[in-house]
């Protein structure tokens, strides 16, 4: 699984003008599922996101996690993270998991984060979403459970 995680002061997800997810300070993760991903990847991504030490401690050093700060995790499915743009002008989506499989793995990652005690909000799978966020830092990280980067 692949994610772009951003430390945010706040974020909101809308579908058709309706707010479907809203959060205060925490991490907003745009998540893509690859064809080879499985349950272990979903749990590993959730673990990584909730334990990332990207929030300031008393000295201002990025040394605290979502669990330590009580921050919220936002998870928004984004298959385009698996787009391969190396050839031509149109991305190839061959690396992205089929929707049913991707949805199940996204839901597993969300459930695992919640089981670790982190408040988690989501977007709406297979919907055109509008995402508003206030990036704090800015802090933006790329994660990949296959350790491609």
C-alpha positions as a printed Julia matrix, in Angstrom:
149×3 Matrix{Float64}:
   0.0    0.0     0.0
   1.16   3.48   -0.76
   0.34   6.68    1.11
   0.98  10.39    1.05
   0.68  11.47    4.69
   0.4   15.12    5.63
   0.5   16.59    9.1
  -2.53  18.85    9.25
  -4.1   21.39   11.57
  -7.48  20.43   10.11
  -9.0   18.66    7.13
 -12.41  18.07    5.57
 -13.68  15.68    2.91
 -16.78  16.48    0.85
 -18.77  14.37   -1.56
 -21.41  16.2    -3.59
 -21.29  19.16   -1.19
 -21.85  16.92    1.87
 -19.11  16.74    4.51
 -18.35  13.02    4.93
 -15.19  13.36    7.03
 -13.8   16.14    9.18
 -10.88  16.3    11.55
  -8.82  18.64   13.68
  -5.06  18.22   14.13
  -3.49  14.96   13.02
  -2.39  13.12    9.89
  -4.31  13.0     6.62
  -3.29  10.0     4.53
  -4.18   9.6     0.87
  -3.91   5.83    0.37
  -3.57   3.67   -2.74
  -3.76  -0.12   -2.82
  -1.56  -2.15   -5.17
  -2.51  -5.45   -6.8
  -0.01  -7.37   -4.64
  -1.15  -5.84   -1.33
  -2.77  -7.96    1.36
  -3.98  -7.87    4.94
  -0.45  -7.58    6.34
   0.12  -4.44    4.25
  -3.07  -2.84    5.58
  -2.1   -3.52    9.19
   1.51  -2.4     8.58
   0.41   0.89    7.01
  -1.96   1.6     9.91
   0.83   0.85   12.41
   3.25   3.13   10.57
   0.76   5.99   10.37
  -0.28   5.94   14.03
   3.32   5.61   15.27
   5.05   8.14   12.97
   6.88  10.62   15.18
   6.09  13.83   13.31
   4.46  15.95   16.01
   6.5   18.34   18.15
   7.55  17.55   21.7
   8.12  20.18   24.41
  11.38  21.19   22.7
   9.77  21.57   19.27
  11.45  18.42   17.92
   9.32  16.06   15.81
   9.26  13.28   18.36
   5.6   12.43   19.11
   3.04  10.23   17.36
  -0.72  10.36   16.85
  -1.1    7.99   19.78
   0.91  10.29   22.04
  -0.8   13.5    20.94
  -4.36  12.18   20.7
  -4.51  13.44   17.11
  -6.85  12.16   14.42
  -6.01  10.03   11.41
  -7.81  10.78    8.16
  -7.75   8.05    5.51
  -8.85   8.82    1.96
  -8.65   6.2    -0.76
  -6.75   7.39   -3.82
  -6.02   4.78   -6.48
  -4.17   7.35   -8.58
  -1.16   6.93   -6.26
  -0.53   3.7    -8.18
  -0.5    5.46  -11.54
   2.6    4.63  -13.55
   3.69   7.69  -15.53
   7.05   6.39  -16.78
   5.88   5.83  -20.36
   3.75   8.03  -22.55
   1.4   10.76  -21.41
  -1.45   8.76  -19.92
  -0.83   6.99  -16.6
  -1.22   3.23  -16.46
  -3.43   1.96  -13.64
  -2.34  -1.69  -14.0
  -0.64  -1.58  -10.6
  -3.81  -0.53   -8.73
  -5.91  -3.18   -7.0
  -9.45  -3.91   -8.16
 -11.98  -1.7    -6.31
 -13.54  -4.42   -4.11
 -10.14  -5.62   -2.92
  -8.87  -2.07   -2.39
 -11.95  -1.1    -0.39
 -11.58  -4.13    1.89
  -7.91  -3.34    2.56
  -8.58   0.34    3.2
 -11.32  -0.65    5.66
  -8.93  -3.09    7.35
  -6.29  -0.37    7.76
  -8.9    1.99    9.24
 -10.19  -0.69   11.61
  -6.64  -1.49   12.74
  -5.84   2.18   13.42
  -9.05   2.44   15.46
  -8.15  -0.72   17.4
  -4.92   1.02   18.41
  -6.99   3.81   19.97
  -6.66   6.45   17.25
  -9.74   8.4    16.18
 -10.0    7.83   12.44
 -12.15   9.54    9.8
 -12.51   8.6     6.15
 -13.68   9.75    2.79
 -16.19   7.78    0.72
 -14.77   4.99   -1.39
 -15.28   5.25   -5.18
 -16.64   8.79   -4.91
 -15.38  12.0    -6.39
 -14.17  13.86   -3.31
 -13.07  17.38   -2.52
 -10.4   17.51    0.17
  -9.59  20.67    2.07
  -6.63  20.69    4.41
  -4.32  22.99    6.27
  -0.9   21.38    6.1
   1.1   22.05    9.26
   4.81  22.54    8.73
   4.5   21.69    5.93
   5.13  18.04    6.73
   4.42  15.6     3.89
   5.73  12.02    3.8
   5.63   9.21    1.26
   5.04   5.69    2.61
   5.04   2.36    0.79
   4.59  -1.02    2.48
   6.53  -2.68   -0.36
   9.4   -0.34    0.58
   9.77   0.89   -3.0
  10.84   4.19   -1.45
